Amino acid sequence: MESLLSLTLIGSIWAFLAGSACCQRPAVVNIGAVFIFDSVIGRAAKVAMEAAVSDVNADPSILNGTKLNLVMADTHCNVLLGSIGAFHVLEKDVVAIVGPQSSVVAHMVLQFANNLQVPLISYAATDTTLSALQFPFFLRTTHSDSDQMTALAELIDFYEWKEVIMIFVDDDYGRNGISTLTDELDKMFKISHKIPLPSLFHLREITDILNKSKLLGPRVYVVHVNPDPKLRIFKIAHQLNMMTSDYVWLATDWLSTTLDSILPMNKTPLNILQGVVVLRQHTPESSQKTTLWSRLRNYSLNVYALSAYDTIQVLARSIDKFLNEGRSITFSLKNEFHDLNTTKMPLGKLKVFDDGALLLSILLQTKFTGLSGRFEFNSDRNIISRGYEVLNIDQTGLRTIGYWSNITGFTIQSPETLKQKRISYTHLNQTLGNVTWPGGKTAKPRGWVIADNERPLIIGVPLRVSFVEFVSVTNGSNKNIEGYCIDLFNEARKLVPYDVPYRFIPFGNGYSNPCYNDLVQNVANGIFDAAVGDIAIVANRTRIVDFSQPFASTGLVIVAPIKNSKSNAWVFLKPFTVEMWCVTSASFFMIGAVIWLLEHRVNDDFRGPPKRQLVTVILFSFSTLFKTNQEDTVSPLGRMVMVMWLFLLMVITSSYTASLTSILTVQQLSSPIKGLDDLITSEHPIGYQVGSFAYSYLTESLYLPRSRLVPLGSPEEYESALLKGPFKKGGVAAVVDELPYVELFLSGRNDFGMIGQPFTKSGWGFAFQRGSPLAVDISTAILKLSENGKLQKIHEKWFCKKGCPGERRRKSEPNQLHLLSFWGLYLLCGAFSLAALLIFLLRIVRQFARYIRQQQKESSHAEMVSSNSNSSWIHVVYKFIDFVDEKEEAIKRLFRKNDTQNQAK
């Protein structure tokens, strides 16, 4: 029994001692640091990390006696050397690696960290792709480029610049940064030109690319490179006079980091950086930061140095929590590495940190307020953004003009002030302080130039050989270019609020009018910056270039020969067609007959000898034309018919008068082409102006055979072809051209005229390359010229010396009046007349029947019997005619007499 108790006691003591040994805190914990020792960020970060380790080891509340040991390796800004340095650090059984500062090196080192489950915490690698799921052990204690590029994009949008030039270092850091900015800018504007630089660029390379960029239109430069204490890009830009008022220079936080490091000791860079706007990660003011600054005053610290200091502090607190949970720091060999047989790089010495995933989880949950601000990781393992400061460089140094955060946008007050004062701020009321731009100006630069004296705007103008009033080149010199379009462009250019040096280049061979589609295509291809001339704005051209506001209305019209109808002796017959004349003449006789029937029994004017009555029938209706008829209608039915007839007569005479007046004052077309329908359906040849878009419209929109189209190069050729007509060789039935050309052609010729109105609607404008800001400014200038009357004066100068062409525009022959236009009136008049006749006949038949009955009562029975023979019907007809010929008053007296006799009986 005693031996059993002894064994139990010994086992308990052994278990206690073993557990104590297992949970015992290590005396030293190794952490690694991989960075570039001799660099703007590295020099300051090295001092900051050493200070942080010293502060942690001196603080008994952290790690409780366990010391941090910082194992450092220099990457020499080289992926291969950085990988070797990281390998040597990992051999020391480090629980985490701080760094590297280079995004390029970080991509390689992360391959080791992921496999060995060692958290890698970078205070300076900003490449957004490092946060991918591919690298689960990567944490970032600085801002990602995603936040910075969003701030930069909103800054460009704040100042309403539409195009920028991006200068970037051509590595993972630069390319991914530019890609992020491109994604942000796509929502607002665009990066018009991307200029990559090698990682180790030379002054000659910078000089070449900046010189080439001066030939580009945009003047907003965004520089995203590695920290450069020599500021080579800006030095070369200053030497090339690119730090003047025409330029805008924006820089990411590499510049603010560089200046934070060199300005305390050297103020010279301010001279070449005047007007640059730069971003810097925002770090709130604190007594701790001031204390650290005073401790390390002999060193040039920057934001990344503060992040490096805080990274050590966060890591120390996470390791402390890890150890307080009873975890031990253990490593084990990885079979894949152990089995590799190599002497150059002993991968078999690499060990996996057994609880690396747990330490990573603790790190992600750690919340801490450090010198650089609040530490809290988001789902992408990046710290939650604290925003950026917007700095402007002037003679006094770096001057804060505002702050940016993804919640408030741009504000003048810091986020801490807004939070303290509980001021709500949104993107709708963004503001920044005054900026001193390059050249010392405070007014916002345009951000682009169209041209300068070294590279004037190359403007193509059509070298016309006909209608030279619009554009003409005299003596074959580029300086002797004049015309309506040239004067208009020069006047519009005076209203543009900036100088536009330019040079006109004639386009064409000088023997025929140029093809305007080719001229516009040359603008789209970049051969010309713009094209000035009588250029029609049509759909296929608007797809490749931008046009100004139209300065002239135009459209396609048809021109044909005309003949004068004033000398025609029978011109008075022209207003009506033959059918119309026949129906109108018949109507006069019909109305005369109807009125005679209705008035004969009651009106003495319509009685008398047959010859007189016939003359009355003929003359009565014709005399109504002049309202001189001597006979008056007395019957209600006759008056009803006369009202309808006079209404019809009023409409007919008015229409006839208007048509005859038009015929006597307007010339008529002698061409078989009477309108657009004839143009399409006929087989006659049609002329068009060489170079005009009329050819493509006729063939592609109206589908006219190309064989029908005859090219004509001048007004003289127009006249000759039209006079020959469609039946002679070289002749045409009509010419299709734009309205301004046709008006100018007709201004001195009386033998031709236009058919109808323009059958297309368009305008003339100046063509510019897509996205050219000058297109908008010239459009505004053209509108101003139109409003102040200058546009009309230019038009009158060139085209109204003998009267404006538009005032002498020819009209086609008016259409004759057809029966179709009046058949409703004729039908209505005929219906009234027929109704009146029916009513009249019913009354006559009723009276005649009464008259026959009275005659039968008075006659003998024998006479009644004899009335049944065939001859009696003829007798009745004669009696009816005689009855109708009797005056109605006599019939009424006879009826009254018979009625009186019957009452007496």
KEDRENNU-157100 format. One line per 2 residues: their letters; for each residue x, y, z of C-alpha. Coordinates in steps of 0.25 Angstrom, whole numbers, plus 5000, padded with zeros to 4 digits. Layout:
<pts>
a> X,Y,Z  ...
</pts>
This chain:
<pts>
me> 5000,5000,5000  5011,5010,5003
sl> 5018,5006,4991  5006,5010,4983
ls> 5004,5023,4990  5019,5026,4987
lt> 5017,5023,4972  5005,5032,4971
li> 5012,5043,4978  5024,5042,4969
gs> 5015,5042,4956  5008,5054,4961
iw> 5021,5062,4963  5026,5057,4950
af> 5014,5062,4943  5014,5076,4950
la> 5029,5078,4946  5026,5074,4932
gs> 5014,5083,4930  5022,5094,4936
ac> 5034,5092,4927  5024,5092,4915
cq> 5017,5105,4919  5029,5112,4923
rp> 5030,5125,4915  5043,5126,4906
av> 5054,5135,4910  5055,5141,4896
vn> 5046,5141,4884  5052,5144,4871
ig> 5045,5152,4860  5050,5155,4847
av> 5051,5168,4839  5054,5168,4824
fi> 5056,5182,4817  5065,5191,4809
fd> 5075,5196,4819  5080,5208,4811
sv> 5067,5214,4806  5058,5226,4809
ig> 5049,5217,4817  5059,5206,4821
ra> 5068,5216,4829  5057,5222,4837
ak> 5049,5208,4839  5062,5202,4844
va> 5063,5212,4855  5049,5212,4858
me> 5048,5197,4859  5060,5196,4868
aa> 5054,5207,4877  5041,5199,4878
vs> 5048,5186,4882  5056,5194,4892
dv> 5043,5200,4898  5036,5186,4898
na> 5047,5180,4905  5047,5191,4915
dp> 5032,5190,4918  5030,5179,4928
si> 5015,5179,4925  5018,5173,4911
ln> 5023,5159,4910  5026,5158,4925
gt> 5041,5157,4924  5042,5150,4911
kl> 5051,5158,4902  5049,5161,4887
nl> 5061,5159,4878  5060,5166,4865
vm> 5067,5158,4853  5069,5167,4842
ad> 5073,5164,4827  5076,5174,4816
th> 5069,5171,4803  5077,5181,4795
cn> 5065,5185,4786  5067,5171,4779
vl> 5057,5160,4778  5068,5149,4779
lg> 5076,5156,4790  5063,5158,4797
si> 5059,5144,4796  5073,5139,4802
ga> 5072,5149,4813  5058,5144,4817
fh> 5063,5130,4816  5074,5133,4826
vl> 5064,5140,4835  5055,5128,4835
ek> 5066,5119,4839  5066,5127,4853
dv> 5053,5121,4857  5046,5134,4856
va> 5031,5135,4859  5028,5146,4849
iv> 5035,5155,4839  5033,5170,4838
gp> 5034,5175,4824  5039,5175,4813
qs> 5036,5189,4809  5037,5186,4794
sv> 5024,5180,4788  5033,5173,4778
va> 5041,5166,4789  5029,5163,4797
hm> 5023,5154,4786  5035,5145,4787
vl> 5037,5145,4802  5022,5141,4804
qf> 5025,5128,4797  5034,5124,4808
an> 5024,5130,4819  5012,5123,4814
nl> 5019,5109,4814  5026,5111,4827
qv> 5013,5118,4833  5020,5130,4838
pl> 5012,5143,4838  5018,5154,4829
is> 5014,5168,4834  5018,5179,4824
ya> 5018,5194,4828  5022,5199,4814
at> 5018,5189,4803  5005,5195,4797
dt> 5002,5186,4785  4988,5183,4785
tl> 4990,5169,4780  4998,5165,4793
sa> 4984,5164,4800  4980,5153,4790
lq> 4975,5139,4796  4988,5134,4790
fp> 4995,5140,4802  4988,5136,4815
ff> 4999,5140,4824  5001,5154,4819
lr> 4997,5166,4827  4998,5180,4824
tt> 5000,5191,4835  5000,5202,4825
hs> 4990,5207,4815  4987,5199,4802
ds> 4989,5206,4789  4974,5203,4787
dq> 4971,5214,4797  4982,5224,4791
mt> 4977,5222,4777  4963,5225,4781
al> 4967,5237,4788  4976,5241,4775
ae> 4964,5239,4766  4955,5247,4774
li> 4965,5258,4775  4966,5258,4759
df> 4951,5258,4759  4950,5270,4769
ye> 4958,5279,4760  4950,5273,4748
wk> 4962,5269,4739  4958,5259,4729
ev> 4971,5253,4724  4984,5250,4731
im> 4998,5245,4728  5003,5234,4737
if> 5018,5232,4740  5020,5219,4748
vd> 5031,5209,4751  5030,5197,4743
dd> 5029,5186,4754  5018,5180,4762
yg> 5017,5192,4771  5016,5202,4759
rn> 5007,5193,4750  4997,5189,4760
gi> 4996,5203,4765  4993,5209,4751
st> 4983,5197,4749  4976,5201,4762
lt> 4976,5216,4758  4971,5212,4744
de> 4959,5205,4750  4955,5217,4758
ld> 4957,5227,4747  4948,5219,4737
km> 4937,5224,4745  4940,5238,4743
fk> 4951,5240,4732  4963,5233,4727
is> 4978,5232,4727  4981,5236,4713
hk> 4996,5232,4713  5004,5222,4722
ip> 5019,5225,4723  5026,5213,4730
lp> 5040,5214,4735  5050,5203,4739
sl> 5053,5201,4753  5067,5206,4752
fh> 5064,5218,4742  5075,5228,4737
lr> 5074,5243,4735  5074,5241,4720
ei> 5062,5232,4720  5054,5242,4728
td> 5058,5253,4719  5054,5246,4707
il> 5040,5242,4712  5037,5256,4718
nk> 5041,5262,4704  5032,5253,4697
sk> 5021,5255,4707  5021,5270,4704
ll> 5016,5267,4690  5003,5261,4696
gp> 4991,5269,4700  4989,5266,4715
rv> 4997,5274,4725  4993,5267,4737
yv> 5004,5257,4742  5002,5247,4752
vh> 5016,5241,4757  5016,5227,4764
vn> 5030,5222,4767  5039,5218,4778
pd> 5044,5228,4788  5055,5236,4781
pk> 5064,5245,4790  5070,5251,4777
lr> 5056,5255,4772  5061,5252,4758
if> 5048,5253,4751  5045,5267,4756
ki> 5059,5272,4754  5058,5268,4739
ah> 5044,5274,4738  5049,5287,4744
ql> 5060,5287,4734  5050,5285,4722
nm> 5041,5296,4727  5030,5287,4731
mt> 5028,5293,4745  5021,5305,4739
sd> 5007,5309,4740  5002,5300,4728
yv> 5005,5288,4736  4999,5280,4748
wl> 5008,5270,4756  5002,5260,4765
at> 5010,5250,4773  5006,5238,4782
dw> 5012,5237,4796  5026,5233,4791
ls> 5029,5248,4790  5023,5252,4804
tt> 5031,5240,4810  5044,5245,4802
ld> 5042,5260,4807  5039,5256,4821
si> 5053,5249,4821  5061,5260,4814
lp> 5054,5273,4817  5059,5275,4832
mn> 5073,5275,4826  5072,5281,4812
kt> 5062,5291,4808  5067,5292,4793
pl> 5057,5282,4787  5046,5292,4790
ni> 5051,5301,4778  5048,5290,4768
lq> 5035,5285,4774  5027,5298,4775
gv> 5013,5295,4772  5013,5280,4773
vv> 5001,5273,4780  5004,5261,4788
lr> 4997,5251,4797  5002,5246,4810
qh> 4996,5236,4820  4989,5243,4831
tp> 4995,5241,4845  4988,5248,4857
es> 4996,5257,4866  5000,5250,4879
sq> 5009,5252,4891  5015,5238,4888
kt> 5019,5242,4874  5025,5255,4878
tl> 5033,5248,4889  5039,5238,4879
ws> 5042,5249,4869  5050,5256,4880
rl> 5057,5243,4884  5061,5240,4869
rn> 5063,5255,4865  5076,5252,4858
ys> 5069,5243,4848  5059,5247,4838
ln> 5046,5239,4841  5034,5238,4832
vy> 5020,5231,4832  5026,5218,4829
al> 5035,5218,4841  5024,5221,4850
sa> 5017,5209,4844  5029,5200,4846
yd> 5030,5205,4861  5015,5201,4863
ti> 5016,5188,4855  5027,5183,4866
qv> 5017,5188,4877  5005,5181,4871
la> 5014,5168,4869  5019,5168,4883
rs> 5005,5169,4889  5000,5158,4880
id> 5012,5149,4884  5009,5153,4899
kf> 4994,5148,4897  4999,5136,4890
ln> 5008,5132,4902  4998,5136,4912
eg> 4988,5126,4906  4998,5115,4910
rs> 5004,5113,4896  5018,5109,4894
it> 5027,5114,4882  5031,5101,4875
fs> 5036,5098,4861  5036,5085,4853
lk> 5043,5081,4840  5036,5080,4827
ne> 5038,5067,4820  5038,5074,4806
fh> 5049,5083,4810  5057,5072,4818
dl> 5057,5063,4806  5063,5073,4797
nt> 5078,5069,4795  5085,5083,4792
tk> 5098,5089,4798  5096,5103,4792
mp> 5083,5106,4800  5081,5097,4812
lg> 5065,5097,4811  5065,5085,4820
kl> 5068,5095,4832  5055,5102,4830
kv> 5045,5099,4840  5030,5101,4841
fd> 5024,5109,4852  5014,5100,4858
dg> 5005,5110,4863  5007,5120,4852
al> 4992,5120,4848  4988,5123,4863
ll> 4998,5135,4864  4992,5140,4851
si> 4978,5139,4856  4982,5147,4869
ll> 4989,5157,4861  4976,5160,4852
qt> 4968,5161,4865  4978,5171,4871
kf> 4973,5186,4873  4983,5196,4877
tg> 4985,5211,4876  4999,5214,4872
ls> 5008,5226,4868  5002,5225,4854
gr> 4988,5224,4858  4977,5213,4861
fe> 4981,5199,4857  4970,5190,4853
fn> 4970,5180,4842  4959,5178,4832
sd> 4955,5165,4825  4966,5167,4814
rn> 4976,5167,4826  4979,5182,4823
ii> 4978,5192,4834  4965,5201,4833
sr> 4968,5213,4825  4971,5226,4833
gy> 4971,5235,4821  4981,5243,4814
ev> 4986,5257,4816  4986,5266,4803
ln> 4999,5274,4803  5003,5286,4794
id> 5018,5289,4793  5021,5304,4793
qt> 5033,5312,4797  5030,5310,4812
gl> 5030,5295,4810  5019,5284,4811
rt> 5006,5291,4814  4993,5283,4817
ig> 4982,5288,4809  4972,5277,4813
yw> 4969,5263,4817  4962,5251,4810
sn> 4955,5239,4815  4946,5229,4808
it> 4934,5234,4817  4935,5249,4816
gf> 4943,5251,4803  4951,5264,4804
ti> 4950,5273,4816  4959,5285,4821
qs> 4957,5280,4836  4964,5267,4840
pe> 4956,5254,4843  4959,5256,4858
tl> 4954,5270,4858  4941,5266,4851
kq> 4939,5254,4860  4942,5263,4873
kr> 4932,5274,4868  4922,5263,4863
is> 4921,5270,4849  4915,5261,4839
yt> 4921,5262,4825  4918,5256,4812
hl> 4924,5255,4798  4913,5266,4794
nq> 4920,5277,4801  4935,5274,4798
tl> 4945,5286,4799  4960,5288,4800
gn> 4969,5300,4803  4976,5309,4793
vt> 4987,5303,4785  4999,5309,4779
wp> 5001,5303,4766  5013,5302,4757
gg> 5017,5316,4753  5012,5322,4765
kt> 4998,5324,4761  4986,5321,4770
ak> 4976,5319,4759  4973,5305,4755
pr> 4981,5301,4742  4973,5295,4730
gw> 4981,5282,4731  4983,5281,4716
vi> 4988,5289,4704  4983,5288,4690
ad> 4996,5293,4684  5008,5302,4686
ne> 5018,5310,4678  5027,5298,4677
rp> 5016,5289,4672  5004,5297,4666
li> 4991,5291,4663  4991,5284,4649
ig> 4978,5288,4643  4974,5282,4629
vp> 4966,5290,4620  4960,5285,4607
lr> 4967,5290,4594  4955,5293,4586
vs> 4955,5297,4571  4940,5301,4571
fv> 4931,5309,4580  4944,5315,4585
ef> 4936,5325,4593  4935,5315,4605
vs> 4950,5312,4605  4961,5316,4595
vt> 4976,5315,4595  4983,5325,4586
ng> 4997,5324,4580  4998,5310,4586
sn> 5003,5316,4600  4998,5311,4613
kn> 4998,5326,4618  4988,5330,4607
ie> 4976,5323,4611  4963,5330,4612
gy> 4948,5328,4610  4935,5328,4618
ci> 4939,5316,4626  4953,5322,4629
dl> 4948,5335,4634  4938,5328,4643
fn> 4948,5319,4649  4957,5331,4652
ea> 4946,5339,4658  4942,5327,4667
rk> 4957,5325,4671  4957,5339,4676
lv> 4946,5336,4686  4953,5323,4691
py> 4959,5327,4705  4973,5322,4702
dv> 4983,5323,4691  4983,5313,4680
py> 4995,5313,4671  4991,5306,4658
rf> 4995,5304,4644  4986,5301,4632
ip> 4990,5290,4622  4982,5289,4609
fg> 4977,5275,4606  4975,5271,4592
ng> 4982,5271,4578  4977,5284,4573
ys> 4971,5279,4561  4958,5274,4567
np> 4950,5276,4580  4956,5266,4590
cy> 4948,5255,4596  4943,5260,4610
nd> 4941,5246,4615  4956,5245,4614
lv> 4959,5258,4620  4951,5254,4632
qn> 4958,5241,4633  4971,5248,4634
va> 4966,5255,4646  4962,5242,4652
ng> 4976,5236,4649  4983,5247,4655
if> 4989,5253,4643  4981,5265,4645
da> 4978,5271,4659  4965,5277,4653
av> 4959,5280,4639  4953,5294,4636
gd> 4944,5296,4624  4930,5293,4618
ia> 4929,5279,4625  4915,5273,4625
iv> 4912,5266,4639  4907,5252,4635
an> 4905,5240,4643  4917,5232,4638
rt> 4927,5243,4641  4921,5246,4655
ri> 4926,5232,4659  4940,5235,4657
vd> 4942,5250,4660  4936,5261,4669
fs> 4929,5272,4662  4927,5286,4666
qp> 4913,5293,4667  4908,5294,4653
fa> 4910,5308,4647  4902,5306,4635
st> 4889,5298,4632  4889,5290,4620
gl> 4883,5278,4613  4882,5271,4599
vi> 4873,5278,4589  4870,5276,4574
va> 4874,5286,4563  4867,5286,4550
pi> 4865,5295,4538  4853,5304,4538
kn> 4845,5311,4527  4837,5324,4528
sk> 4822,5323,4526  4818,5338,4525
sn> 4818,5338,4510  4808,5326,4508
aw> 4795,5331,4503  4787,5320,4509
vf> 4793,5321,4523  4780,5324,4529
lk> 4776,5309,4526  4788,5304,4535
pf> 4782,5305,4549  4772,5294,4546
tv> 4774,5280,4540  4765,5276,4528
em> 4756,5267,4537  4754,5279,4547
wc> 4750,5288,4535  4740,5278,4530
vt> 4734,5276,4543  4733,5291,4546
sa> 4727,5294,4532  4717,5283,4534
sf> 4713,5288,4548  4709,5302,4542
fm> 4699,5296,4532  4694,5286,4543
ig> 4692,5297,4553  4685,5306,4542
av> 4676,5295,4539  4672,5291,4553
iw> 4669,5306,4556  4661,5307,4544
ll> 4652,5295,4548  4651,5300,4562
eh> 4647,5315,4558  4639,5313,4545
rv> 4626,5311,4552  4627,5322,4562
nd> 4637,5333,4556  4633,5341,4544
df> 4648,5343,4541  4649,5329,4537
rg> 4637,5329,4528  4634,5333,4514
pp> 4637,5328,4500  4646,5316,4499
kr> 4658,5323,4493  4658,5333,4504
ql> 4657,5322,4515  4669,5315,4508
vt> 4677,5327,4509  4673,5329,4524
vi> 4677,5315,4527  4691,5317,4521
lf> 4694,5331,4526  4688,5330,4540
sf> 4699,5321,4546  4711,5327,4539
st> 4706,5341,4543  4707,5337,4558
lf> 4723,5337,4556  4721,5353,4555
kt> 4709,5354,4564  4702,5362,4553
nq> 4690,5352,4550  4677,5360,4548
ed> 4668,5348,4552  4665,5346,4566
tv> 4661,5333,4572  4648,5333,4580
sp> 4646,5318,4583  4651,5312,4596
lg> 4657,5300,4589  4664,5309,4578
rm> 4670,5318,4589  4675,5306,4596
vm> 4682,5301,4584  4688,5315,4581
vm> 4694,5316,4595  4701,5303,4593
wl> 4705,5307,4578  4711,5320,4583
fl> 4719,5314,4594  4725,5304,4583
lm> 4727,5315,4574  4735,5324,4584
vi> 4744,5312,4587  4747,5309,4573
ts> 4749,5324,4569  4759,5326,4580
sy> 4767,5314,4578  4767,5318,4563
ta> 4772,5332,4566  4783,5327,4575
sl> 4788,5317,4565  4788,5326,4553
ts> 4795,5337,4561  4806,5327,4565
il> 4807,5322,4551  4809,5336,4545
tv> 4820,5339,4556  4828,5326,4557
qq> 4836,5320,4547  4834,5305,4544
ls> 4843,5293,4543  4846,5287,4529
sp> 4853,5275,4535  4846,5261,4535
ik> 4850,5260,4550  4839,5267,4557
gl> 4843,5262,4571  4850,5252,4580
dd> 4841,5240,4575  4844,5243,4561
li> 4859,5244,4565  4858,5230,4570
ts> 4849,5223,4560  4854,5229,4547
eh> 4865,5224,4539  4871,5238,4535
pi> 4885,5242,4539  4887,5250,4552
gy> 4899,5260,4554  4906,5261,4568
qv> 4918,5270,4572  4931,5263,4573
gs> 4936,5260,4588  4922,5263,4593
fa> 4915,5253,4602  4903,5253,4592
ys> 4909,5242,4585  4909,5232,4597
yl> 4895,5237,4601  4890,5234,4587
te> 4896,5221,4586  4895,5216,4600
sl> 4882,5222,4605  4874,5224,4592
yl> 4881,5212,4585  4882,5219,4572
pr> 4891,5211,4562  4905,5217,4561
sr> 4904,5217,4546  4893,5228,4547
lv> 4902,5237,4555  4910,5247,4547
pl> 4922,5254,4555  4922,5269,4553
gs> 4933,5278,4558  4929,5293,4556
pe> 4917,5302,4554  4920,5303,4540
ey> 4920,5288,4538  4906,5288,4546
es> 4901,5298,4536  4906,5291,4523
al> 4901,5277,4528  4887,5283,4531
lk> 4885,5290,4518  4889,5278,4510
gp> 4878,5270,4517  4877,5255,4520
fk> 4876,5251,4506  4890,5256,4501
kg> 4904,5251,4505  4909,5257,4517
gv> 4896,5263,4521  4887,5261,4533
aa> 4873,5262,4537  4876,5269,4550
vv> 4887,5271,4560  4887,5267,4574
de> 4896,5276,4584  4896,5283,4597
lp> 4887,5295,4599  4898,5305,4601
yv> 4905,5301,4588  4892,5301,4581
el> 4888,5315,4586  4902,5320,4581
fl> 4900,5313,4568  4886,5319,4566
sg> 4890,5333,4570  4895,5337,4556
rn> 4887,5328,4548  4872,5330,4544
df> 4870,5317,4536  4871,5308,4547
gm> 4863,5305,4560  4861,5296,4572
ig> 4851,5285,4573  4843,5285,4586
qp> 4851,5286,4599  4863,5279,4604
ft> 4861,5264,4606  4872,5263,4616
ks> 4875,5271,4629  4889,5274,4633
gw> 4899,5285,4636  4913,5289,4634
gf> 4923,5288,4645  4938,5287,4648
af> 4944,5273,4651  4953,5270,4663
qr> 4959,5258,4668  4951,5250,4678
gs> 4951,5256,4692  4957,5269,4688
pl> 4954,5280,4697  4955,5290,4686
av> 4942,5284,4680  4934,5289,4692
di> 4941,5303,4693  4939,5305,4678
st> 4924,5301,4678  4922,5311,4690
ai> 4929,5322,4681  4920,5319,4669
lk> 4908,5321,4678  4913,5334,4683
ls> 4916,5338,4668  4902,5335,4665
en> 4896,5342,4676  4904,5355,4674
gk> 4901,5355,4659  4915,5353,4655
lq> 4912,5340,4648  4902,5347,4639
ki> 4912,5358,4636  4922,5348,4631
he> 4911,5342,4622  4908,5355,4616
kw> 4922,5358,4614  4924,5346,4605
fc> 4910,5344,4598  4902,5356,4599
kk> 4910,5366,4590  4898,5365,4580
gc> 4888,5360,4589  4888,5348,4598
pg> 4886,5335,4591  4875,5330,4600
er> 4866,5342,4596  4867,5338,4581
rr> 4864,5324,4584  4856,5317,4572
ks> 4843,5310,4574  4837,5299,4566
ep> 4825,5299,4558  4812,5299,4567
nq> 4803,5287,4565  4791,5288,4556
lh> 4777,5288,4564  4772,5274,4562
ll> 4757,5269,4563  4762,5260,4575
sf> 4764,5273,4583  4749,5278,4581
wg> 4741,5265,4579  4735,5266,4593
ly> 4729,5280,4590  4724,5276,4576
ll> 4718,5264,4583  4711,5272,4593
cg> 4706,5282,4583  4700,5271,4575
af> 4694,5264,4586  4687,5277,4590
sl> 4682,5279,4576  4677,5265,4575
aa> 4669,5266,4588  4663,5279,4583
ll> 4659,5273,4570  4653,5261,4577
if> 4645,5270,4587  4640,5278,4575
ll> 4636,5266,4567  4628,5260,4579
ri> 4620,5273,4580  4617,5274,4565
vr> 4613,5259,4565  4604,5262,4577
qf> 4598,5274,4570  4596,5267,4557
ar> 4589,5255,4563  4579,5265,4570
yi> 4577,5272,4557  4574,5259,4550
rq> 4564,5255,4560  4556,5268,4559
qq> 4556,5266,4543  4551,5252,4545
ke> 4539,5256,4553  4535,5267,4543
ss> 4537,5258,4531  4526,5248,4525
ha> 4526,5233,4527  4530,5231,4513
em> 4542,5239,4514  4546,5232,4526
vs> 4545,5219,4518  4553,5224,4506
sn> 4564,5228,4515  4568,5213,4517
sn> 4574,5213,4503  4589,5214,4499
ss> 4586,5228,4494  4581,5233,4507
wi> 4595,5231,4514  4601,5240,4503
hv> 4590,5250,4506  4593,5249,4521
vy> 4608,5252,4518  4605,5264,4510
kf> 4595,5268,4521  4606,5266,4531
id> 4616,5275,4523  4605,5285,4521
fv> 4603,5285,4536  4617,5287,4540
de> 4618,5299,4530  4606,5305,4537
ke> 4609,5316,4547  4607,5310,4561
ea> 4598,5322,4565  4588,5318,4554
ik> 4588,5304,4559  4585,5308,4573
rl> 4573,5317,4568  4567,5305,4561
fr> 4568,5297,4573  4562,5308,4582
kn> 4550,5310,4572  4547,5295,4572
dt> 4548,5294,4587  4537,5306,4587
qn> 4528,5299,4578  4529,5286,4585
qa> 4525,5293,4598  4513,5300,4591
k> 4507,5286,4587
</pts>
